[in-house]
Every structure is written in C-alpha cells, then in structure tokens.
Amino acid sequence: MAMEYEFQSGDGKYAVTVEKSGNGFRVTVDGRAMEVDLVAAEPGCYSFVADGEATDVVVVRDGSRRYVALEGYSLTLEEGGGEGQGAAAAAEDVVAGIQTIRAPMPGKVVKIAAAEGDVVEKGRTVVVVEAMKMEHRLVAAGTGTVKKITCQEGQNVDADQPLAEVEVEGG
Amino acid sequence: MFTKLLIANRGEIACRVIRACRELGVRAVAVYSEADRAALHVARADEAYCIGPAPPLESYLNIDKLIETAKQAGCEAVHPGYGFLAENAAFADACAEADLVFVGPSGDTLRLAGDKLGARRTMAAAGISIIPGMSAAAGDAEDVPAEAEKLGYPVIVKAAGGGGGKGMRIVRDEGELAECLEAARREALGAFGDDTVYLEKYLERPRHVEFQILADGHGNVVHLFERECSIQRRHQKIVEESPSPALDAKLRKKMGEAAIAVARAVGYTNAGTIEFLLDEDKNFYFLEVNARVQVEHPVTEIVTGVDIVKTQLALAAGEKLPFAQKDLSQRGHAVECRIYAEDPAADFLPSAGKILFLREPRGPGVRLDGGIYAGYDVPVHYDPILAKLITWGSSREEARRRMAEALREYVIIGIGTTIPFLLDVIGHPAYVAGETNTGFIADYFDGWREEVPEGLMEKALAAAAVAEMAAGPAKVHVDADGAAAPTPWQTVGPWEVGRGA
C-alpha cells in the first residue's frame, strides 16, 4: 500500500510517495524513485541508506513542522501542500501599498524615530527595537508617509506585533 | 585557594568557571535571574541563588544584590566572567569593600583600561602606537563633525566604557553621523551604564590580533602568545584561532613585548588581553585592553596547555605565576567557532526559542564549551551565545578540517544558529589560505544564503516521509489482543517534541 505525503519548504512544494519494498521502502520524490532503508537509533536519530548511500538523519516533528538535519544541513518542512502559515511573517510586509512594520522578535521599543504624518524616504528608520541586547532599526520599505504608530517608547512588544504603518508611494 | 566562589554571570562562561572550581575543590555558587532558573549553570553549580527579575539591570548588573548574595553564602571571591560586570570598576571596588576577592585586576586598573579614552592617552605616553582618533569624549556640541572631518571618513564611533561590539558604529559620511552617535550612546548606556562615546579613524580591512597576558601580584607578567580574531560580524568575533597565520617569530616577539609593556603601563594583574590591529604592512596599533577572561580563551588554552580560568583563580588567591616566559610555547593550531542563536541569512538577527533537539560533536581534538541542553528555552534577555566549538590539530589545516567535520556533526534544532554559516566561512578559499581581515564577512558573505547541495532535499523528504509512515501504523493498527508482534517500523516514528524518549 502506497502512502502519499505532501511537504512544503520555502517556495517549493513536494509530493512524496512511500511503499514497502523488500526490507525497506521505495520512495518517489517528484517522480524520482529511490530505495530507502531507515532504522531508528537514539530518539530523533535515524540511520538512513538511500540507493546504497549511507548517512545519519535527524527528524523532529513539531506540530505540522518537520525539522530534518543531515550532512551538516538543517531543513524545515511544513506538512501539506497548502499555503504554509507556519513560517514567521516577514518583519516588513507591504500589502496594497501599506507597509506594516512589525517587531522582528520579542523586545522593547527604545525609539520611535518618525511621527504620524511624516514623509519618510526609503530606508529611513521608523522604529528601533532592542532585543537580546542589540538594537534593530526597522525602516521604511519605500518612500512614503507614516500613517500610524501603534507602539510607545519603552513598550515591551511580542514578535510580529505591528508597530507602525507606512503608506508607500506607488511606482 | 578559596573554599567558595560566587560566579556573577550565566551561560557557557558560568559553566566554564564551575568546571575550574570543581577541579580545584572550590565550591561554586551560581546566581540567576527569574528568566534563568532552568539555565544550565544553575544545575551545574554547588549552590544557586535567584538575584532578581530578567532585565540585566535588575539581576546580573545589580551590584548590591550580588555582593549581598556572596556575603550571605559565605563566599571569599567573585568571578565576573565576561560581559555584565566583568570590567566594571565600581563592582571590583564594591567587592574589595565587602572583603571579597574580585577575580580580575584592581578597580583602578579597570578604570584605566576600561576607559578606552584614558587607555589611549596612557599608551601614547608609554610610546605604544595607537589608532588616530579623539583623545577626549565626543560632546553634544558641533565639534564632532569637525573632528570627523579632520580624521577623514570613514570614522568609527566607540563607547568609551564599552567592548564586545556594543555601542559601536561605522560612519561613512557626515549625513549618518548624528544618528550613529545617538544610537551608539543609547546602546552604550543600556549595555554599560555610560553613554560616553568618541571617534577613531576607521581602518579598512586590518587583521585583529590579540595577546593573552597573565600577571601576578608579585610583578611577573607573561604572555600566552596571540589569537587571530579577524572574522567578525557586527564588530563581534565569530571565528578565532591561534597561532595567527600573519605572524612570524620576529613579529610575534615584538608584539608580545608590546603587550607586556601595555600590561605594565596599566598595573595589570590577573588574566587579560591586549588587542591590536595589524595593517597590511604589518604595522600594529594598540586597540584596547580587555580586562577579563575572553570568550575565545580556549584556543590559547589548547595550544599552550595553560588552564587560564584556573590560573585566574590561583592569581586572585595571591599565588605567583608558576612559569616564566621562556617556559611557554605554542603547540599545533586551534580554531574556535562561536555558536550563536541567530539567523545568519537575516543580518544575524538573534533567534530565541526552545531547543527541540541537540547533538554535540565529538572526536579527536574536539572541545565544546556550552551552556545549553535539549529542551532548553533560550531567553530573549541576554547575549545569544549558545556554545563555543574548538578544534585542535598539529597543523592549521588539520584543525580546520576537524572543525568542518565537527560542525557537520553538530545539530541544533528549533532555533536558528550560525552553524551553516560557519561551515561556509571555514571552507572559503580565503580562510583556507589564512587570508583573513575584519572585512572578511562583508567582502565574501554579504547577502549569504544557505545553499543546499543537489539531491539533499530529496533525501530529507524521503527520510521525513518514511519516518512518518513508520509512525502511522503503530498508532492505528495494533491489534487489540496484541497478537501481532510489532515490526521494527512500528517502533520507529519521528521523534515528537514534548512526547519524551
């Protein structure tokens, strides 16, 4: 009986088919087949042999996310082929000409460098957040007008919390 | 030797000092903030006391609370580690007043060395070459742009009381000056409690070469040779090594002598580091004194065979240096990579969170100084250093290859780390050739992204899918009477976080 799985990593979507084959499995990734033998070692660690090539692999499940580490690389896969919502939102999102400036991580607002109504150039600092003892300058993604400031200096903020909105000029 | 010592620090360096205490039979007293109850140094210590809320100013920088804790616990000495209060003269003074031995130089020496401006004046007077720059603090007045103009751009704003890259900004033209000054002041105030800054000429692409020194209270000073720490991001070192590929025996001797002269000029005692910048013509300039144990001290320990932290405790206890300069030599080569919780593909943005899985490297010539464990939640409040990986080899190339293998073996899942970036750095042809300078990361790794080799994604997907399939039937199809013996696949399954082993 073949099982089908769908994973997403970055922009890539992958279909994987697995069926039992002898002592191992026949795995097809996007049409390419390989013979795979996987044996569990300590928790999370596997001995992995694919078409005779051996390596050790770490597979960790965290909700809908799979972390896979092998050969010095660490990859993050999301279950399913739909729109992944697991990845953290970008610090700056421009949607319909409005840039929402968000906290990149939990921290404290140490400076608001622009006021509502200010015209700012691309790259101009709008808010400065301090986290893990470093200052992060959050800048305008394009030349435009500061529409809203939704934080205060000294305020503790969570990751992805909206801090300001900038209306970015078109073109 | 002392019987009990308080470690006024956290993370990997607190764990390192605890090891030294254990070897010497000294009871190690840890302190921790409310955010650090689960930190490794608390579990490793002999005694542990909470000293306040998460913000450093209310805990690890709270001098009164630290002194009170040390006295109540019956400690005779305090080791400050690096960062926090390590180079704080007021803390050293407070220890002395409370009859506690501060493991480091005296308050007066710390004031002299820690005031980068004062140190510049002292070194100039002692005939040691310094980088062109201001000899007084940058005021609020309009004299700063004129000073910058005089030095010629680019200039660098530095915190007079700073170190570790905090409160530092490169200024390339006058337009950036005001904002950089303000940001450096704010960062300096937050990190060191002092917002004094000054300007220096910014040297493009020098090497950073520093000398480890040890000085006892009996007038003896030796150096433990150099460390090359040119690979930096955000003015913070990430790869260090000893010996430096840039020094020959003659230059090493000359710089070692200069380092000892610097130590004597400031009346240095205990372990410290004299930092120099070395230009392409092999001219060296005094940069600063780091009056503490350095993050990168293990590379020196490995090539010289001297345990720097244990020596710090011996010197603080009043012992004489057990060796002279002629007894010291460098054997082989050591490389250190700093493992930070940060995303190298996103401008090294710190990444806090839970470590879901941890596998640490082993093997010949591999040392790991860490402060983490699987399941540990890396807090957002502190420096994001997780661990230091150090390898030794009989040659630089052997140490480098061992490092590459150890980095490949090192798995930290759940938070972003510098591991993949470090692998690319030590594999870069310029690094292999020993051609390093402080512009290395900017020159070769701007906009770096992890590139996954051909075929690796397919293997990862196959492993994830097979592990998934193996997990499936075990949960759904086990017979109620248990007659069907479970196949090995029923016990495999992906390791789920929080489900335990």
Interface residues (C-beta under 8 A of the other chain):
Chain A: M3 Y5 F7 S9 G12 Y14 V16 V18 F25 V27 V29 D30 R32 M34 V36 L38 V39 A40 E42 P43 G44 C45 Y46 F48 A50 T55 V57 V58 V59 V60 R61 D62 R66 Y67 V68 A69 L70 E71 G72 Y73 S74 L75 L77 P104 M105 P106 G107 V110 K111 T125 V128 E130 A131 M132 K133 M134 E135 H136 R137
Chain B: P56 K166 E179 A183 R186 E187 G190 A191 R234 L349 P350 S351 A352 L356 F357 R359 V380 H381 Y382 D383 P384 L407 R408 E409 V411 I413 G414 I419 P420 L423 E450 V452 P453 L456 M457 E458 K459 A460 L461 A462 A463 A464 A465 V466 A467 E468 M469 A470 G472 P488 T491 V492 G493 P494 W495 E496 V497 A501
